[in-house]
Amino acid sequence: MKQLYRSIQERMLGGVCGGLGKYFDIDPTVIRFFWAVVTVISVGTGILVYLLAWIIIPEEDTAEDFPPSSES
């Protein structure tokens, strides 16, 4: 089953749009553009919704998604 997480790799601010892009299998740039248009049309309500999503949606687990680093 798919789970919605905030993205670590596709992140500009909080990773919300990147996570939505992974979940819906859409380019995160399309979601960012749509979110910006909705924010402008709704006179800033999109910002509040983004902040709420940033708080509510958990961040993806880094241990499963990335190989261990070889730094010593």
C-alpha positions as CSV (number, residue, x, y, z in Angstrom):
1,M,0.0,0.0,0.0
2,K,1.3,3.5,-0.9
3,Q,2.0,5.9,1.9
4,L,2.3,9.7,1.7
5,Y,5.6,11.1,3.0
6,R,7.4,14.4,2.6
7,S,10.2,13.9,0.2
8,I,13.9,14.3,1.1
9,Q,15.3,14.2,-2.4
10,E,12.6,16.3,-4.2
11,R,12.6,19.1,-1.7
12,M,12.5,22.9,-2.1
13,L,11.0,23.9,1.3
14,G,9.4,21.1,3.3
15,G,9.2,18.3,0.7
16,V,5.4,18.4,0.6
17,C,5.1,18.8,-3.2
18,G,7.9,16.3,-3.8
19,G,6.0,13.8,-1.6
20,L,2.8,14.4,-3.4
21,G,4.6,13.9,-6.7
22,K,5.9,10.6,-5.6
23,Y,2.5,9.5,-4.3
24,F,0.6,10.4,-7.4
25,D,3.5,9.6,-9.8
26,I,3.5,13.2,-11.2
27,D,6.4,15.5,-11.7
28,P,6.7,17.7,-8.5
29,T,7.2,20.8,-10.6
30,V,3.6,20.4,-11.9
31,I,2.3,20.2,-8.3
32,R,4.4,23.2,-7.3
33,F,3.0,25.3,-10.2
34,F,-0.5,24.2,-9.4
35,W,0.0,25.0,-5.7
36,A,1.4,28.5,-6.6
37,V,-1.6,29.3,-8.9
38,V,-4.0,28.2,-6.2
39,T,-2.2,30.3,-3.6
40,V,-2.4,33.4,-5.8
41,I,-6.1,32.8,-6.6
42,S,-7.0,32.1,-3.0
43,V,-5.1,35.2,-1.7
44,G,-2.6,33.1,0.3
45,T,-4.7,30.3,1.6
46,G,-2.4,27.8,-0.2
47,I,0.4,28.9,2.1
48,L,-1.6,28.0,5.2
49,V,-2.5,24.6,3.6
50,Y,1.2,24.0,2.8
51,L,2.2,24.7,6.4
52,L,-0.4,22.4,7.7
53,A,0.6,19.6,5.3
54,W,4.3,20.2,6.3
55,I,3.3,19.6,10.0
56,I,0.9,16.7,9.4
57,I,2.7,14.6,6.7
58,P,5.6,12.6,8.1
59,E,9.1,12.8,6.5
60,E,10.2,9.7,4.6
61,D,12.5,7.3,6.3
62,T,16.1,7.9,5.2
63,A,17.5,4.5,6.3
64,E,15.4,2.6,3.8
65,D,15.7,5.0,0.8
66,F,19.4,5.7,0.7
67,P,22.4,3.4,0.8
68,P,24.8,3.9,3.7
69,S,27.5,6.5,3.1
70,S,31.1,5.5,2.7
71,E,32.5,8.6,4.5
72,S,35.1,7.9,7.1
